[in-house]
Amino acid sequence: MDIRYFPDKESVDALLSANEPVLVLIDFEGKTALVGDIDEYAEHHILLAQAGYDSRDIDKFLRFVADGEGVDWTFVCPPDYKGIKDKQRRIERFYSDGLETAKAAFEKIGISGEIVIPKRYKRHFDAMLGK
């Protein structure tokens, strides 16, 4: 996995050590992770652009905010994820694929803690569970 840090690895490590939040983007294949200072980049699409990607490609990445205590998953399942037409199956697959990819990436980055989907992003997740 190619892990890129913004502005640099030392700054990101210092933030995580101080329990300060960082933005994390991981492509769906788990080949690339972008980790950046949330105060400097503010939003995932800004970090994506800083890394040289088109900011409109945000739906090609898993999106997280992490600190020294855990990880919040900005859970938004793209409507065309893996070409799966059935919404419930698509969300289930997105969740299981994303969880597996994220755990592997966070281990390599050095981020630990529970991955949580905050209430404001649970709409898709709740739809999967039939709530």
C-alpha positions as CSV (number, residue, x, y, z in Angstrom):
1,M,0.0,0.0,0.0
2,D,1.2,3.5,-0.9
3,I,0.6,5.7,2.1
4,R,0.9,9.5,1.5
5,Y,1.0,12.0,4.4
6,F,0.0,15.6,4.2
7,P,1.8,17.8,4.9
8,D,4.3,15.1,5.9
9,K,4.5,11.9,8.0
10,E,6.1,13.5,11.0
11,S,3.3,16.1,11.3
12,V,0.6,13.4,11.0
13,D,2.3,11.2,13.6
14,A,2.5,14.2,16.0
15,L,-1.2,14.9,15.5
16,L,-2.1,11.2,16.2
17,S,0.1,11.1,19.2
18,A,-1.7,14.2,20.6
19,N,-5.1,12.6,19.9
20,E,-5.7,15.3,17.3
21,P,-7.9,14.3,14.3
22,V,-6.6,13.5,10.8
23,L,-8.5,12.9,7.5
24,V,-7.9,9.5,5.9
25,L,-8.9,8.5,2.4
26,I,-8.4,4.9,1.2
27,D,-9.1,3.8,-2.3
28,F,-11.5,0.9,-2.7
29,E,-8.7,-1.5,-3.8
30,G,-6.6,-0.7,-0.7
31,K,-3.7,0.3,-2.9
32,T,-3.4,4.0,-1.8
33,A,-4.1,5.8,1.5
34,L,-4.0,9.6,2.0
35,V,-3.6,10.9,5.5
36,G,-3.8,14.6,6.3
37,D,-4.1,17.3,8.9
38,I,-7.8,18.1,9.3
39,D,-7.0,21.7,10.3
40,E,-5.0,22.3,7.1
41,Y,-7.2,20.4,4.6
42,A,-10.6,20.6,6.3
43,E,-12.5,18.3,4.0
44,H,-11.7,15.0,2.2
45,H,-12.2,16.4,-1.3
46,I,-9.6,19.1,-0.5
47,L,-7.1,16.5,0.7
48,L,-7.8,14.5,-2.5
49,A,-7.1,17.5,-4.7
50,Q,-3.9,18.2,-2.7
51,A,-2.7,14.7,-3.5
52,G,-3.2,15.4,-7.2
53,Y,-6.5,13.7,-7.8
54,D,-9.7,15.3,-9.2
55,S,-11.7,16.3,-6.1
56,R,-14.8,15.0,-7.9
57,D,-13.4,11.5,-7.5
58,I,-14.3,11.4,-3.8
59,D,-16.7,8.5,-4.4
60,K,-13.7,6.3,-5.3
61,F,-12.4,6.4,-1.8
62,L,-13.4,5.3,1.7
63,R,-13.5,8.4,4.0
64,F,-12.5,8.5,7.6
65,V,-11.6,10.9,10.4
66,A,-9.2,9.3,12.9
67,D,-7.5,10.3,16.1
68,G,-5.6,8.4,18.8
69,E,-8.8,6.9,20.2
70,G,-10.6,5.6,17.2
71,V,-12.0,6.1,13.7
72,D,-15.2,7.7,12.4
73,W,-16.3,6.4,9.0
74,T,-18.0,8.9,6.7
75,F,-20.2,6.1,5.4
76,V,-21.5,7.0,2.0
77,C,-22.0,4.1,-0.4
78,P,-21.7,5.2,-4.1
79,P,-24.8,4.3,-6.1
80,D,-22.7,2.5,-8.7
81,Y,-20.5,0.6,-6.2
82,K,-19.2,-2.5,-8.1
83,G,-22.1,-2.4,-10.4
84,I,-24.5,-3.9,-7.8
85,K,-28.0,-2.8,-8.6
86,D,-29.8,-4.0,-5.5
87,K,-29.4,-1.2,-2.9
88,Q,-29.3,-3.5,0.2
89,R,-26.8,-5.9,-1.4
90,R,-24.6,-2.9,-2.6
91,I,-24.5,-1.4,0.9
92,E,-23.7,-4.7,2.5
93,R,-20.9,-5.3,0.1
94,F,-19.6,-1.8,0.5
95,Y,-19.6,-2.2,4.3
96,S,-17.8,-5.5,4.3
97,D,-15.3,-4.5,1.7
98,G,-14.7,-1.2,3.3
99,L,-14.2,-2.6,6.8
100,E,-11.7,-5.2,5.6
101,T,-9.8,-2.6,3.5
102,A,-9.8,0.0,6.3
103,K,-8.6,-2.4,9.0
104,A,-5.6,-3.4,6.8
105,A,-4.8,0.2,6.0
106,F,-5.1,1.5,9.5
107,E,-2.7,-1.3,10.7
108,K,-0.1,-0.1,8.2
109,I,-0.7,3.6,9.0
110,G,-0.5,2.9,12.8
111,I,-4.0,3.9,13.7
112,S,-5.9,1.8,16.1
113,G,-9.3,1.8,17.8
114,E,-12.8,1.0,16.9
115,I,-14.2,2.0,13.5
116,V,-17.5,3.7,14.1
117,I,-20.2,5.1,11.8
118,P,-21.4,8.4,13.3
119,K,-25.2,8.8,13.6
120,R,-25.3,11.4,10.8
121,Y,-23.9,8.8,8.3
122,K,-25.9,5.8,9.4
123,R,-28.7,6.3,6.9
124,H,-27.2,3.9,4.4
125,F,-26.1,1.5,7.1
126,D,-29.5,1.5,8.7
127,A,-31.1,0.9,5.3
128,M,-28.9,-2.2,5.0
129,L,-30.2,-3.5,8.3
130,G,-33.8,-2.7,7.4
131,K,-34.3,0.0,10.0
